């Protein structure tokens, strides 16, 4: 039996309704983004941009500013158009959770770079900022992954520079009766290389940190602690780095804390330390770390974790009374009346942030500064018995931070303002020294 045909008036009404629905959706798509600029409607959380967003353009006051205004407004609109965060989150969710790929793209050519500072464009573009590894692990890409593959060399002059940098600080502090320890923290891919994606094969096994630690091993008089062996042992018992973050977790911090305190027994005899019984252990599932945040979906990449809090933490007072030189990046300090009677100054990067509660519950006074801010005024104001440099592998690979002029001693390797300050004659001399060194030590 042939079904009866739909009457023409009914078809016209269906077509009109469909056209009206499409028109309404198009109008909604045009109006909502504009409305979100005026009244925030996007419920999505703030994104981790890694850059400053374009400010609104100023009212033009000249003909040149009038001509430049459209371009300035376009930049502003591109960074603030309605539901931008929602769209970026959706893109990140589809790429990571559905397609299992990074929402970022690499735009540079992967090639061998024997000696390139961190800021070189090709290094930044070799790999995307976030690399998706195996079994749900995520890694920071760019220059860190290039270094992991062995594509970035460290020349002999730079190793000499690091050696002199540490020697100058240690000698300057020793003359004032202050102990010093330089601590090198390995990156996540160094401790968990098996979770790096298979397509990122290593060109050679030696990274910049490998070369530097091998070079510094010939100087047993320098107080240096390489945490790689400690953490490689600790990972046999616990997961010590976050899956969705570049940093270690509290288990990794505990292993590092114990290793540092072991070394301090020789530098500061009699300093008490926290043991396992001095911590309260809690377990929880939380949002993903900074790599998940870069993908704009930390709430969709949650992971379990263990927190270790000192039992005395409620008696530790975190303050902002640390000395603030002009270039200081918001230093913090801690005061714990029952702590060891030894003031400590720690120059650190983000890896030390979860370690703050460990050291602050151990010593009576600890001041924390960014590792680029070593300043004699800080040391003289705090009058510590101990200074720690705790720097991650990534920041070690970026180059040597300068020492203050009154800390630097004379010597062929004491240049500390960067390779670009060398004269052509000095550059040739260092290159010749490097060639002689590599000829005598091909394994390096």
Phi, psi and omega in degrees: 000129181279125181294148180292147180288146177288132181300147181303318179300324179294317178299319179296321179294322179295316180296318180296319179296318179295317179295321178295320179296318179295318179296320179296319179296319179296316179296320179297320179295332178275324186280317186300313178301322178291323179293327180292336176291330183268308179240112183304119180245340183287116181279357184294146180291164178296140184272156172272098190273332185064019177197162175279138178284152182295132179283162176296143182293146180281157176296123184296140180242001179211168181295324179295322179289328175297317180293329182274347185299316181302318179293320178295320179293322179298318177297317179297314183295321179298332180267349187226008184298155187302138177061026177298315181297320180298316181293319179294319177298317179297319178298315179297320180296317180295315182295314187278312188275331183259307184272350179055047179220164181287139176287356178254161179236144173274136183245357182252170180270134178281116183210165180282128177235108186291325183206096183222129177293164185301327186282357184293135188302316183300324178296320182292333188260355182298319184225152179292162180301327179240128178246126178275120181263200182274153174056035176083005179278145179235146182226152172282136184262235179048227186295332181294320179286327175296320177293319179302321181285350182084020182275348184245117181271163171238116184282161183303318177302323179290324176295320175298322181296315177297318179300313181291325178301311181291318181298316181298315180296314182298316181293317181298319179288322181297322179296343179253012177073027183247130177283154183219141176217129176259123184243125179257122182256123180287151175285166184300318182291339176287323182275328182235062183292337184290345179264356173294138183303148186299328184287347177264081182276148181279130176286320173206157190280347187264120177267179177297321179293321176304312182295319182293315182294324176296319179294316183287343180296340179280359179242073181295345179285343177275137183273095184231135177238115176265114186278358183300310179299322181297314183286327176296327175285319182295327182293344176290340185249330182214160167283122189247358173232151177287148177289324187250022181220158179280346191259168175281162175262188184293333175296317176294322178296321179298317178297318179294317179301313180298320180293320179294316180295328175299316179291329182287344178300328178276328182277322179228078183301141175088359179286123180290162182222159177277139176251175180305327181288349181269007182238148171258126184258126177233154181234137181202162174252124183232176177299156179296167185275203189293333177287320174295325179293322176298328177278359175072016182226050180297329180286344179262353180237054181287151179213149180285155180205162178244128178253135177244113181245130177301139180297336183267009188302327181293344179262359177271129181253117175273130186229171174244028184269011177292150178301138184240086172300168187303325185262006184293142181260073177050065179292155177234164178216164178228147176232125179226103187303329183266008181282174179299139184282069180208112176289144183227138170242128182241123173261123196213172170239198187294339179295335182278346182306310178288349177275349184303317182293334179289308183288324182293334177269005180251317186252155182293323182216127177225130175246133185245126178230158175295147188294344179274001191248029177300121186220132180296331178297323177297314181297316182292329179283318183280331182051056183280163169265348184213138172236130178245135165254113178243106189230137180283161179302321181298317181284331173297322181289341183283344180127173186269122175290145184288146170270152174300153184301324182281358175263327184288132174257163180288150180160157186295336184254018188270005179294128188227006181263002178116157185297333184290349181275353183283143173284163177304322179295318178295321179299315179297320180296317179294322179296318178295320177297320179297315181299318178295322181294314182293327177294324180277337182227072183296339180288347182265000000 
